[in-house]
Amino acid sequence: MIRQTYRDALRDGMSEEMRRNEEVYLIGEEVAQYQGAYKCSAGMLQEFGAKRVIDSPITELGFTGMAVGSAFMGMRPIVEYMSWSFALLSSDQIMNSAAKTYYMSGGKVACPIVFRGINGLGKMVAAQHSHDYTNMYANCPGLKVVCPVTPADAKGLIKAAVRDNAPVLIMENERLYGTEGDVPEGDDVLVEIGKARLVKEGGDITLIGYSMSVPECEKAAEILEKEGIQAEVIDLRSIRPLDKAAIAKSIKKTNRAIVVEEGYSFAGIASEIMAVISEESFDDLDAPVKRLSLADIPIPYADNLEQASIAKADDIVRAAKEICLK
């Protein structure tokens, strides 16, 4: 194990796969000369050269289309977006070309490509840079969508994504880039796409989250433990495919659940998880499942208002007490 930041783990994961396979390359705005807008590609230009670490023009539709075309021809591109909000401009290439061509070609044309960048709330970046697009892309058959929280998962999932023959979207969060954690060493240490992570065991209630809601669930579980409530915490890690078995196993043990997200509640990820629990684990429930989501507004710039729009640990604690102490 080595101690690394999230951004360094991402960089090492990409670099290891580029050393392993010459068909892998990185493309995006400022990934080369500037070392990455968030320094996730620091040093990669110097190691791999300008033909494999490519600074693109500010045209998401253009460089995404080029990368998708190269994936059709057998390359394995990693496309970095400064923000998934900007990637909306390339959503046609992602959702209509990358996601569907394998199916529409009868399995003749695969698209082994990784799309990655920051998603959801940053810190005072206002409404146009704070939207969580996880549910939108997870709704498209043919795409895999993952949300790593820890440095170890950031590295393991990006390595697995590069080796996957399907398009994989990695939804990162800017607030995680500086966080540190233990990361396994070795070129073949991968994290399986489609498997949730059991963060903490408990027997009274299950707290289910992804991305930035996971640390809040962890904080809430610590508070609840001091008050005699044992909360189990699940990091979904992969949104599509979804680890339904892990959810069902936990609900069978705790009989109660709260789903926490930094996305909007309407047609959101929490809504899907609640439907899964209703379909798969209804007889195991002792109380209705509750969800805590983002306030249904464009996210304000002001820090106090931004923080008020997010489900925090204290909100999770209150909701858990309401369910467990009835």
Buried (B, 14 or more C-beta within 10 A) or exposed (E): EEEBBBBBBBBBBBBBBBEBEEBBBBBBBBBBEEBBBBBBBBEBBEEBEEEBBBBBEEEBBBBBBBBBBBBBEEBBBBBBBBBBBBBBBBBEBBBBBBBBBBEEEEEEEBBBBBBBBBBBBBEBBEEEBBBBBBBBBBEBEBBBBBBBBBBBBBBBBBBBBBBBEBBBBBBBBBBBBEBEBEBEEEEEBBBEBBEBBEBBEBEBBBBBBBBBBBBBBBBBBBBBBEEEBBBBBBBBBBBBEBBBEBBBBBBBBBBBBBBBBBBBBEEBBBBBBBEBBEEBBEEBBEEEBBBBBBBEEEBBEEEEEBEEBBBBBEBBBEBBBEBBEE
